[in-house]
Amino acid sequence: MELLIIKNGENYIRVKDETFIQCGIEKASVFPCEKLDMVKGYIKILKAKGIKSPAIYRLVIREEPLEMNIDY
């Protein structure tokens, strides 16, 4: 599975109610690839707000069984 995510340097961006918050990956907003145009619009807004290096990244998620000795 691939999703889009916005980074600014080492920080990630959370989009909430038209507000942009720098955060860790666990709080970052993710977007389906079909929303690329919307994410590009967010980049323009971030640049207009003075954020110097916002960039779009592809977040690749892979699902596989956890092969550990776990007691259920």
N, C-alpha and C positions, 0 to 999 in steps of 0.2 A: 504494500500500500504506500502511496506517495501523497504527501500533503505539502502545502506551502506554509512557510513561517517567515517572520520578519526579524532580522537581527540588526543591532547597532553595536558594532564592535563585539565585545564579549557578551553583551546583554541581548535578551530577547524582548519582543514587544507584545504587550497584551492590549487588545482593543476592547474597550468596554464603554458603552454609551457615548460614542464619539470622542472618548478620551484615550490617550496613548500612554501606557505605563511601561517603563523599563523593568524587567524582572528576570528570573531564572527560567529555564526551559519548562519546569513543572507548572508554571502559571501562564506561559505564553499562549497566545491565540494561534490556532492552526486553521487552515482553510483548504477546501478541496481544490484541486488543480483547475477545475472549471471556473473558479473565482479569480483567476490571474488578473483580469482587468481591474477588479475591485481592489486587489492587493497593490497593484501598480498605483492606483489612486491614493491608497494609504501612504505609499512611499512619497508621492508628491506633497501630501499634507505634512508629513513628518519633516521633509526638507524645508517647507515653507515655515514650519515652527522652529527652524534652526537646528534640527538634528542633522549632524554633519554627514554621517555615512550609513544611512539605513539601506539594507539590502534584502532581497528576497532569496531564501534558501529553500531547497527541496528537503523535506524530512522524509526519510525512507524508513518504514516500519515493517519489520519482518516477524512473522509469527512462527514459533516452533515450540515443541514440547520442552519443558524444563526437565532436564535429565539429572536429577539429584535424588538422593534418598530422603524423601519427604514423607512424614507421617501425616495422613489425612484424618 
